């Protein structure tokens, strides 16, 4: 579950990777 990255603040690298990934899936 990639959502864990967003829940865990200690994994800033994961968040930075997940945020752009979500934007690519949901443009706009």
DSSP file (Angstrom, degrees, kcal/mol; ACC not computed):
  #  RESIDUE AA STRUCTURE BP1 BP2  ACC     N-H-->O    O-->H-N    N-H-->O    O-->H-N    TCO  KAPPA ALPHA  PHI   PSI    X-CA   Y-CA   Z-CA
    1    1 A X    >         0   0    0      0, 0.0     3,-1.3     0, 0.0     4,-0.3   0.000 360.0 360.0 360.0 110.5    0.0    0.0    0.0
    2    2 A X  T >>  +     0   0    0      1,-0.3     3,-1.5     2,-0.2     4,-0.6   0.717 360.0  78.1 -69.9 -19.3    1.7    3.2   -1.2
    3    3 A X  H >> S+     0   0    0      1,-0.3     4,-1.5     2,-0.2     3,-0.8   0.777  77.7  73.9 -61.4 -24.6   -0.7    5.3    0.9
    4    4 A X  H <> S+     0   0    0     -3,-1.3     4,-2.6     1,-0.3    -1,-0.3   0.865  87.3  62.1 -56.5 -36.0    1.5    4.3    3.9
    5    5 A X  H <4 S+     0   0    0     -3,-1.5    10,-0.3    -4,-0.3    -1,-0.3   0.879 103.9  47.6 -58.4 -38.1    4.1    6.7    2.6
    6    6 A X  H << S+     0   0    0     -3,-0.8    -1,-0.2    -4,-0.6    -2,-0.2   0.849 112.5  49.1 -72.0 -33.1    1.7    9.6    3.0
    7    7 A X  H  < S+     0   0    0     -4,-1.5     2,-0.9     1,-0.1    -2,-0.2   0.847 102.1  68.4 -74.7 -33.8    0.8    8.5    6.5
    8    8 A X    ><  -     0   0    0     -4,-2.6     3,-1.2    -5,-0.2     7,-0.2  -0.772  60.9-173.8 -92.4 105.6    4.4    8.1    7.6
    9    9 A X  T 3  S+     0   0    0     -2,-0.9     3,-0.2     1,-0.3    -1,-0.2   0.734  80.1  71.7 -68.2 -22.4    6.0   11.6    7.8
   10   10 A X  T 3  S+     0   0    0      1,-0.3     2,-1.0    -3,-0.1     3,-0.3   0.750  88.0  66.7 -66.3 -22.0    9.4   10.0    8.5
   11   11 A X    <>  +     0   0    0     -3,-1.2     4,-1.9    -6,-0.3    -1,-0.3  -0.543  57.4 154.5 -99.2  68.6    9.4    8.9    4.9
   12   12 A X  H  > S+     0   0    0     -2,-1.0     4,-2.5     1,-0.2     5,-0.2   0.871  72.5  58.3 -61.7 -36.0    9.6   12.3    3.2
   13   13 A X  H  > S+     0   0    0     -3,-0.3     4,-1.3     1,-0.2    -1,-0.2   0.895 105.0  50.2 -61.4 -39.3   11.3   10.7    0.2
   14   14 A X  H  > S+     0   0    0     -3,-0.2     4,-2.6     2,-0.2    -1,-0.2   0.925 109.3  50.6 -65.6 -43.8    8.3    8.4   -0.3
   15   15 A X  H  X S+     0   0    0     -4,-1.9     4,-3.1   -10,-0.3     5,-0.2   0.929 108.6  51.4 -59.8 -46.1    5.8   11.4   -0.1
   16   16 A X  H  X S+     0   0    0     -4,-2.5     4,-0.9     1,-0.2    -1,-0.2   0.815 114.6  44.6 -61.7 -28.9    7.8   13.3   -2.7
   17   17 A X  H  X S+     0   0    0     -4,-1.3     4,-1.0    -5,-0.2    -1,-0.2   0.825 115.5  46.3 -83.7 -32.6    7.6   10.2   -4.9
   18   18 A X  H  X S+     0   0    0     -4,-2.6     4,-2.5     2,-0.2     5,-0.2   0.894 105.4  59.1 -76.9 -40.6    4.0    9.5   -4.3
   19   19 A X  H  X S+     0   0    0     -4,-3.1     4,-2.0     1,-0.2     5,-0.2   0.941 109.7  41.4 -56.2 -53.8    2.7   13.1   -4.8
   20   20 A X  H  X S+     0   0    0     -4,-0.9     4,-2.1     1,-0.2    -1,-0.2   0.849 112.6  56.7 -63.7 -32.9    4.0   13.4   -8.4
   21   21 A X  H  X S+     0   0    0     -4,-1.0     4,-1.6     1,-0.2    -1,-0.2   0.907 108.0  46.7 -64.6 -41.3    2.8    9.9   -9.1
   22   22 A X  H  X S+     0   0    0     -4,-2.5     4,-2.5     1,-0.2    -2,-0.2   0.890 110.2  53.6 -67.6 -38.3   -0.7   10.8   -8.0
   23   23 A X  H  < S+     0   0    0     -4,-2.0    -2,-0.2     1,-0.2    -1,-0.2   0.886 107.8  50.7 -63.3 -37.9   -0.6   14.0  -10.1
   24   24 A X  H  < S+     0   0    0     -4,-2.1     3,-0.5     1,-0.2    -1,-0.2   0.868 112.8  46.0 -68.4 -35.0    0.4   12.0  -13.2
   25   25 A X  H  < S+     0   0    0     -4,-1.6     2,-0.4     1,-0.3    -2,-0.2   0.856 125.0  32.6 -74.5 -34.7   -2.6    9.6  -12.6
   26   26 A X  S  < S-     0   0    0     -4,-2.5    -1,-0.3    -5,-0.1    -2,-0.1  -0.633  82.4-171.7-123.3  73.2   -5.0   12.5  -12.0
   27   27 A X              0   0    0     -3,-0.5    -3,-0.1    -2,-0.4    -4,-0.0  -0.283 360.0 360.0 -63.3 147.7   -3.9   15.4  -14.2
   28   28 A X              0   0    0     -5,-0.1    -1,-0.2     0, 0.0    -5,-0.1   0.445 360.0 360.0 101.9 360.0   -5.6   18.7  -13.6
